[in-house]
Amino acid sequence: MDIKEICNAGGDILDLVADAINRNDFSGLSSNISKKVSQIVEQVKEEAGKGTYGDPVHQYGRTAYTRKGQAGYRSIHHGKETSRYSDIYTKPDSKQAPDRYQPKTRNDTMSGSVITTKPAGRISGPFQLAWGILATSGFGITALVMIIMMAVSGGVVYTILAAVFSGLTLLGITDIIRGSRKISLIKRFHHYTKLIGSRSYIGIGELASHTSRSRADVVRDLKKMMKKHMFLQGRLDQGQTTFILTGEAWQQYLQAEQERKNREKEQLERKQEQARQQQEDVRGCDREAERILKDGNAYIRMVSECKDKIRKEEMSAKLRRLEGIMRRIFEHVERHPQSAEDLHKFMDYYLPTTTKLLHAYIDLDRQEISGEHISATKREIEDTLDIINEAFENLLDSMFEDTAWDISSDISVMKTMMAQEGLTGDKDFHVNLKKKKESCP
């Protein structure tokens, strides 16, 4: 029995109602409608038992499944006009049972412990749809007739009957919707199982592309099917990008996920260790810089004291120059603690040696007798102090090398951008740029 036959049954019910109205005799209307409905229900039960309502090529299947989905599936299979489920259902030969179609054994799909062979709704869906169509057509027409009679002759009886049959009509519409959804879900279940084949997992994107449905719709379908135990061991991965059918594949997935989390944890720990080490290095630089600044200030005070003790103006001027250079060096270290690492030899050898020379000069300068050796030694120290000042100035200049390089790069980039915008007087650049533009097709 197809939808057309069910609708014809609804017409028969309408004839019974019309005949009762014409005869103004409603005594047998209820029993006649009940007999007709019972007759249709028995036929639906008989066909549902044979499996024709579960047949993917049944009329309900064709109407419930979208044409868009059929077109998408056929385009994938090079325009073949065969049924989407021709490899699942096949026509029997003359020796087989008289059913129109019978399921054949599916060697390419997993069943039993993985995919159910009797999905929920394969019988109740068509039965609910058929009953909904019968109820909607029969009760709806009856309700319409009762409303007309109520409008024509009035009466409480017609009002009550109109309300009752209208409520039953709404229930019938609800059954049509629920039955159609069950049938559609069964159709998509068979389609999904065909696409899955013998695989233990499949990507959601593959199912979506082959059924012309969105990923969200496919995920929603699979969740409903798992809830109805159509896929007995089915699970979705954490990102809902893969559908896993077997427990073994699920365990492999969990193991892979655990390994991935372990790798991510190790990478995070390495990054945290590197960050901690960098912080330690920064703190180490800060501590080193603090030590150098402390010792450097002591050396500066020592040079200032030596300057006050030396009577010769030329020598005092050299010491003032040395003091200024040293102050600028340590000021740079205070602003850039990382530069402290470049001053080990300066702090461990040059400054101690300079201090030793200055103290020797002061001792010699205090002598009342200025002999040849004393005078020669003092002159040698004075000449050496010129070399020390020059060397310390070069050290200070080298500490600004990175800064000078960055500034030079910024200036070069700015000049190039200004020339490209025509903001400078670089004629050669403009000529070359014009030629380049003219040469472009």
Solvent accessible surface area in square Angstrom, and as a share of the most:
residue,aa,sasa,rsa
1,M,34,0.15
2,D,46,0.24
3,I,40,0.20
4,K,141,0.60
5,E,79,0.35
6,I,0,0.00
7,C,67,0.40
8,N,82,0.42
9,A,3,0.03
10,G,1,0.01
11,G,29,0.28
12,D,58,0.30
13,I,1,0.00
14,L,67,0.34
15,D,90,0.47
16,L,55,0.27
17,V,0,0.00
18,A,42,0.32
19,D,65,0.34
20,A,2,0.02
21,I,48,0.25
22,N,124,0.64
23,R,132,0.48
24,N,120,0.61
25,D,59,0.31
26,F,69,0.29
27,S,98,0.63
28,G,29,0.28
29,L,21,0.11
30,S,81,0.52
31,S,58,0.37
32,N,56,0.29
33,I,18,0.09
34,S,60,0.39
35,K,141,0.60
36,K,40,0.17
37,V,23,0.13
38,S,60,0.39
39,Q,91,0.41
40,I,7,0.04
41,V,24,0.14
42,E,105,0.47
43,Q,63,0.28
44,V,1,0.01
45,K,110,0.46
46,E,102,0.46
47,E,35,0.16
48,A,6,0.05
49,G,66,0.64
50,K,107,0.45
51,G,34,0.33
52,T,21,0.12
53,Y,6,0.02
54,G,15,0.15
55,D,6,0.03
56,P,6,0.04
57,V,33,0.19
58,H,9,0.04
59,Q,51,0.23
60,Y,1,0.01
61,G,2,0.02
62,R,129,0.47
63,T,89,0.52
64,A,30,0.23
65,Y,12,0.05
66,T,82,0.47
67,R,208,0.76
68,K,146,0.62
69,G,2,0.02
70,Q,31,0.14
71,A,62,0.48
72,G,18,0.17
73,Y,10,0.04
74,R,73,0.27
75,S,77,0.50
76,I,66,0.33
77,H,64,0.28
78,H,170,0.76
79,G,43,0.41
80,K,123,0.52
81,E,128,0.58
82,T,85,0.49
83,S,39,0.25
84,R,15,0.05
85,Y,4,0.01
86,S,55,0.35
87,D,56,0.29
88,I,6,0.03
89,Y,30,0.12
90,T,60,0.35
91,K,143,0.61
92,P,32,0.20
93,D,91,0.47
94,S,115,0.74
95,K,189,0.80
96,Q,90,0.40
97,A,47,0.36
98,P,136,0.85
99,D,36,0.19
100,R,130,0.47
101,Y,54,0.21
102,Q,44,0.20
103,P,99,0.62
104,K,85,0.36
105,T,111,0.64
106,R,49,0.18
107,N,140,0.72
108,D,71,0.37
109,T,14,0.08
110,M,40,0.18
111,S,58,0.37
112,G,47,0.45
113,S,73,0.47
114,V,15,0.08
115,I,1,0.01
116,T,21,0.12
117,T,86,0.50
118,K,139,0.59
119,P,6,0.04
120,A,50,0.39
121,G,13,0.13
122,R,79,0.29
123,I,77,0.39
124,S,51,0.33
125,G,0,0.00
126,P,2,0.01
127,F,66,0.28
128,Q,33,0.15
129,L,13,0.06
130,A,1,0.01
131,W,81,0.29
132,G,0,0.00
133,I,23,0.12
134,L,3,0.01
135,A,4,0.03
136,T,34,0.20
137,S,27,0.18
138,G,4,0.04
139,F,34,0.14
140,G,21,0.20
141,I,40,0.20
142,T,1,0.01
143,A,6,0.05
144,L,104,0.52
145,V,21,0.12
146,M,3,0.01
147,I,74,0.38
148,I,90,0.45
149,M,40,0.18
150,M,62,0.28
151,A,85,0.66
152,V,118,0.68
153,S,75,0.49
154,G,27,0.26
155,G,49,0.47
156,V,110,0.63
157,V,102,0.59
158,Y,42,0.16
159,T,64,0.37
160,I,100,0.51
161,L,64,0.32
162,A,6,0.05
163,A,67,0.52
164,V,76,0.44
165,F,34,0.14
166,S,41,0.26
167,G,32,0.31
168,L,58,0.29
169,T,21,0.12
170,L,117,0.58
171,L,112,0.56
172,G,1,0.01
173,I,73,0.37
174,T,49,0.29
175,D,24,0.13
176,I,45,0.23
177,I,82,0.42
178,R,134,0.49
179,G,0,0.00
180,S,37,0.24
181,R,172,0.63
182,K,61,0.26
183,I,4,0.02
184,S,16,0.10
185,L,8,0.04
186,I,5,0.02
187,K,2,0.01
188,R,34,0.12
189,F,1,0.00
190,H,14,0.06
191,H,0,0.00
192,Y,0,0.00
193,T,0,0.00
194,K,41,0.17
195,L,23,0.12
196,I,1,0.01
197,G,10,0.10
198,S,79,0.51
199,R,100,0.36
200,S,37,0.24
201,Y,132,0.50
202,I,2,0.01
203,G,28,0.26
204,I,0,0.00
205,G,20,0.19
206,E,57,0.26
207,L,0,0.00
208,A,9,0.07
209,S,72,0.46
210,H,46,0.21
211,T,2,0.01
212,S,40,0.26
213,R,66,0.24
214,S,60,0.39
215,R,140,0.51
216,A,61,0.48
217,D,39,0.20
218,V,0,0.00
219,V,15,0.09
220,R,123,0.45
221,D,4,0.02
222,L,0,0.00
223,K,94,0.40
224,K,94,0.40
225,M,0,0.00
226,M,42,0.19
227,K,168,0.71
228,K,81,0.35
229,H,128,0.57
230,M,1,0.00
231,F,4,0.02
232,L,81,0.40
233,Q,62,0.28
234,G,11,0.10
235,R,99,0.36
236,L,24,0.12
237,D,17,0.09
238,Q,135,0.60
239,G,54,0.52
240,Q,76,0.34
241,T,70,0.41
242,T,35,0.20
243,F,0,0.00
244,I,7,0.03
245,L,0,0.00
246,T,22,0.13
247,G,24,0.23
248,E,124,0.55
249,A,10,0.08
250,W,42,0.15
251,Q,113,0.50
252,Q,109,0.48
253,Y,42,0.16
254,L,73,0.36
255,Q,112,0.50
256,A,55,0.43
257,E,30,0.14
258,Q,99,0.44
259,E,80,0.36
260,R,80,0.29
261,K,96,0.41
262,N,63,0.32
263,R,129,0.47
264,E,85,0.38
265,K,125,0.53
266,E,92,0.41
267,Q,88,0.39
268,L,98,0.49
269,E,87,0.39
270,R,130,0.47
271,K,132,0.56
272,Q,104,0.46
273,E,82,0.37
274,Q,108,0.48
275,A,46,0.35
276,R,111,0.40
277,Q,88,0.39
278,Q,116,0.52
279,Q,102,0.45
280,E,58,0.26
281,D,72,0.38
282,V,89,0.51
283,R,106,0.39
284,G,24,0.23
285,C,23,0.14
286,D,53,0.27
287,R,142,0.52
288,E,36,0.16
289,A,5,0.04
290,E,113,0.51
291,R,101,0.37
292,I,0,0.00
293,L,34,0.17
294,K,151,0.64
295,D,49,0.25
296,G,0,0.00
297,N,70,0.36
298,A,45,0.35
299,Y,43,0.16
300,I,7,0.04
301,R,143,0.52
302,M,27,0.12
303,V,1,0.00
304,S,31,0.20
305,E,98,0.44
306,C,3,0.02
307,K,41,0.17
308,D,111,0.58
309,K,111,0.47
310,I,9,0.04
311,R,187,0.68
312,K,85,0.36
313,E,116,0.52
314,E,98,0.44
315,M,0,0.00
316,S,9,0.06
317,A,44,0.34
318,K,29,0.12
319,L,0,0.00
320,R,113,0.41
321,R,106,0.39
322,L,0,0.00
323,E,20,0.09
324,G,23,0.22
325,I,1,0.00
326,M,1,0.00
327,R,115,0.42
328,R,116,0.42
329,I,0,0.00
330,F,6,0.03
331,E,85,0.38
332,H,7,0.03
333,V,0,0.00
334,E,115,0.52
335,R,147,0.54
336,H,66,0.30
337,P,41,0.26
338,Q,110,0.49
339,S,14,0.09
340,A,0,0.00
341,E,99,0.44
342,D,105,0.54
343,L,0,0.00
344,H,80,0.36
345,K,133,0.56
346,F,4,0.02
347,M,8,0.04
348,D,95,0.49
349,Y,130,0.49
350,Y,96,0.37
351,L,3,0.01
352,P,49,0.31
353,T,47,0.27
354,T,4,0.03
355,T,21,0.12
356,K,149,0.63
357,L,49,0.24
358,L,1,0.00
359,H,87,0.39
360,A,40,0.31
361,Y,0,0.00
362,I,8,0.04
363,D,75,0.39
364,L,40,0.20
365,D,16,0.08
366,R,151,0.55
367,Q,101,0.45
368,E,178,0.80
369,I,138,0.70
370,S,83,0.54
371,G,29,0.28
372,E,144,0.64
373,H,157,0.70
374,I,39,0.20
375,S,30,0.19
376,A,43,0.33
377,T,55,0.32
378,K,37,0.16
379,R,137,0.50
380,E,117,0.53
381,I,11,0.06
382,E,12,0.05
383,D,86,0.45
384,T,41,0.24
385,L,3,0.02
386,D,54,0.28
387,I,117,0.59
388,I,24,0.12
389,N,0,0.00
390,E,100,0.45
391,A,50,0.38
392,F,7,0.03
393,E,61,0.27
394,N,92,0.47
395,L,42,0.21
396,L,21,0.10
397,D,104,0.54
398,S,58,0.37
399,M,26,0.11
400,F,80,0.33
401,E,117,0.52
402,D,110,0.57
403,T,59,0.34
404,A,58,0.45
405,W,183,0.64
406,D,82,0.43
407,I,92,0.47
408,S,62,0.40
409,S,45,0.29
410,D,94,0.49
411,I,74,0.37
412,S,64,0.41
413,V,88,0.50
414,M,97,0.43
415,K,129,0.55
416,T,63,0.37
417,M,115,0.52
418,M,74,0.33
419,A,7,0.05
420,Q,102,0.45
421,E,127,0.57
422,G,43,0.41
423,L,134,0.66
424,T,53,0.31
425,G,71,0.68
426,D,61,0.32
427,K,158,0.67
428,D,108,0.56
429,F,55,0.23
430,H,61,0.27
431,V,74,0.43
432,N,93,0.48
433,L,54,0.27
434,K,129,0.55
435,K,127,0.54
436,K,137,0.58
437,K,135,0.57
438,E,121,0.54
439,S,87,0.56
440,C,76,0.45
441,P,180,1.13
